[in-house]
Amino acid sequence: MLARSIMALRIVAVLAVAFAAGHVVQTLRPLPQETAAASAIDAPQPVLAELPQLAGIVAVSATTTGDDPACALGLRLENAPGAMIDLSLSAPCNMGERVVFRHAGLAFTETIGADGQVQVQLPAMTADALVAAYVGSSEVVLGKISVPDMAEYLRLAVQIAGSARFDLRADEQGQVFVAKSAGLEGAPHRITTLGQARMEDPLLSQVYSVALRDFASPELTVELGITPETCGRTLAAEVVVSRLGKALRSSRSVAVPLCGTSGDILLLKNLLPDLTLDAPE
């Protein structure tokens, strides 16, 4: 039987959590507009900060209580085949609100449904997976689960700030894979899209995943759409690589050509590291 451990924490200090949630958004916003016409990728920069420190918080049940029990938040994590996590968030009094999920460097946004629920199938990036859900401006729910088969998979995730439109593509000896949306629908996709693009301040991630037994030295590229929202700007990009159950993040800057080329595609060949089977340091 797959081992499972679920933990949820509640932060009641409104100002502290509002600061933390705001930090999540700010760290992935586009950088100020640049004037350089040529596109370029800078050398790796220091990685973004970890989840905010949760000093003085005591582990409680898998559901937060809140002032009104009817509005209690619940975060449930379950193991799924292929080192995936079935994530279910219950927020009965937060229908239609934005929620930010974070896990091992990944960050993506979803909208809480009319039934007060969010369900996503999340590619695990670490063997001991910690997932945080930032709901509204005053609550954070944490869940933790052990993913026994995580070491059998190699994963690479890409995130580009703001309203950037991008696609991660993998060429495995002539077989090309593109992203599909995450969902609780059985077998995991080779490339999964996490997050909703049509919302305020969207955070999107795309994750390439392959079992080590099927590893075929893929050629990975990112296609970035040049739009009026991104042209002439320098965007913050993050890459998370998971090997043997451990994740390593790096940050880079992508300079988008000046406006006037809107509608074109910028092919980023040097954004991603070469995948190897070695464990991160």
Sequence and secondary structure as in RCSB ss.txt:
>XXXX:A:sequence
MLARSIMALRIVAVLAVAFAAGHVVQTLRPLPQETAAASAIDAPQPVLAELPQLAGIVAVSATTTGDDPACALGL
RLENAPGAMIDLSLSAPCNMGERVVFRHAGLAFTETIGADGQVQVQLPAMTADALVAAYVGSSEVVLGKISVPDM
AEYLRLAVQIAGSARFDLRADEQGQVFVAKSAGLEGAPHRITTLGQARMEDPLLSQVYSVALRDFASPELTVELG
ITPETCGRTLAAEVVVSRLGKALRSSRSVAVPLCGTSGDILLLKNLLPDLTLDAPE
>XXXX:A:secstr
       B     HHHHHHHHHHHHHHTS   B    S EE   B     S   TT   B SB   SSGGG  EE
EEEEETTTEEEEEEE TT TT EEEEEETTEEEEEE  TTSEEEEEEE  SSEEEEEEEETTTEEEEEEEE TTG
GGEEEEEEEE TT EEEEEEEETTEEE  EE  SSSS  SEEEES SSSSS   EEEEEEEGGG    EEEEEEE
  TTTTTBEEEEEEEEEETTEEEEEEEEEE   TT TT EEEESSSS    SS   
